[in-house]
Amino acid sequence: SYPRLFSPLTIRGHEIRNRILSTGHQTYLAQAGLPGEDFIAYHAARARGGVGLIVTEAARFHSSSMTQSPDLVIVSDDAIGHYARLASAVHEHGARIIGQLSHAGRVSRRMQNGMRGVVFAPSSVPENRFHTVPREMPTEMVTEIVAALAEGARRYIEAGYDGVELMASHGLLFAQFLNPASNLRKDCYGGSLENRMRALRESLIAARSAIGAGPMIGLRISADELDEGGLDQATVLEACRDLSAAGLVDYVNTTVGTMAALGASVHVVPPMEIAPAYVAEHSRRIRAVVTVPVFVAGRINQPQIAEEVLAAGQADMCAMTRALITDPEMPNKAHSGRSDDIRACIGCNQACIGHFHAGQSISCIQNPITGREVRLAGIPQSSQKRKILIAGAGPAGMKAAITAAQMGHKVILAEAGPQAGGQALLAQLLPERAEFGGLVTNLLAELAGHDVDLRLNTRVSAELAARIAPDALILATGSKPVETPVEGRDSGNVIEACDLLAGRARPGARVVVADWRCDWIGIGIAVLLQRAGHHVRLAVNGIAAGQNLQQYVRDHWAGRLHEAGIEVIPYARLFGIDDDNAYFLHGASGQPTIMEGVDSLILCSGRAPDAALEQELGGCGLPFITIGDCTIARSAEEAIYDGLVEVRGF
Ligand code: SF4
């Protein structure tokens, strides 16, 4: 049991049933700037799952902050009915709902008719993420923004929301006003801290005046932007103390980092490399200077971690946004003693913020239903109970077994190796990626709750299939390394990445990692070997190491490679190796280049489908489908998606 986590919290007379918060996060589920059916179903699922408070994502309230992204917009009274349907769906399940009001200021990429639009900020100070050089807002525009924010707040409350939240976090507009490095104004909004706080203070006062005494008004703020030239802890503490003492905020919702800096942006959605609950010491400091409840975010992915944060007095409420993205039922499970059934977020960032940065609706690699609550509602029950043999217990095979069992089939899941998990078992061996193994743990826990006959060390063959006599087959046999044409690859110097990770090969002292994929494998192996004392060079067949990773993770690891002193060679295409050298074509012109002094070359060349079993069984006459890597080499997300969606339709 989690006594503190499941104790109610009352803010301005609004009782919130527990201390679990879903923070405002962009979902890209909005339709024409409004919450539609998918958006409502997404949040209703979390409310039904027991979350205490949902803060819905940043809505644009002023024309100077509009983008072409599918964000929420709250600039017209016509929107009120749409927001009201969302508020009502959340309330129906007992959760509270608060709406964010956001202006990104200089952290914007505004497009108008395919052209770059003007970006307005407190001052004309360039920004590092979108590389904008903003124009300074005229004083009248600040006044106009304050008034527009108050109108946005009124619309939320007329829609039935319990409150509104202003964003001074992540280097957004109010943070830019607060920060003397981005606010060089000479008018009453710049200069002293009192002046730099003026836009925020006026907005809080205007919002209160527009919504009356009842609803909550919260402040989201980065306790420290953790960046050279960023908003620092001392300024934030003073601002929070002042706003709390003046009675202008009902809670402070803390995070760290800023979107406006490449390195510090990793804190916006911290990945598994960052320690759980690492922001809690920051929120504790804020809690010591304010008289209102303080919330904290940052890798709180399990109820026991949240309970510890609350017990330590570091916060009054814990943001568990990705934990809820992964498992909307997490609060109900924790509350009813079913913690072992919780599908924990592993901090991979691949399908939540990863989808968002790719311009797609968010989801979760472990839970394909997230973001598709309408389309994938419920598991269809099969009218005909079949005996299904599944070959391969990687993520695709395991999810397929769960889905088939839920549909009412009798399922035998055969794995050739001694362990279920497939490629995820290797991925967890990369430095600071151990949590990736949680994906396997979670699938195994889910499998255990279903009637699935899991047989390890069992290779499916025509003979085995004949003996088991299934009604249908699902082939999830995974992948094998791509056979890259490299001259001299049969020399003893060449090691496949999977053989290295599995401990089947040991590299020499001087290593070149040849990375065709520009994802985790090359970076991870380079860092792994460097830490083991090898001299490492990383040759990538692309513009940068990790170019195919989620942006925050990529930027974080680019810095780590630099700190480790690993030489990264971009645009390097391997074509040969001999006893002591590796041969590359380098740059756009394909300039031949020799890398001398190479004891071992590690090939990270990607994966190809392993279709051997499909060929062996193709003529056996049984209905079958292929899923996961043996169809086309896929990510864990795509494999698990196959295991749900392809099997439902089989
Ligand atoms: Fe967590 Fe990864 Fe799912 Fe995002 S995609 S919610 S980080 S498990």
Boltz pocket constraint, residues with backbone or C-beta under 6 A from the ligand:
constraints:
  - pocket:
      binder: B
      contacts: [[A, 322], [A, 323], [A, 325], [A, 326], [A, 344], [A, 345], [A, 346], [A, 347], [A, 348], [A, 349], [A, 350], [A, 351], [A, 352], [A, 353], [A, 363], [A, 364], [A, 365], [A, 366], [A, 367]]
      max_distance: 6.0
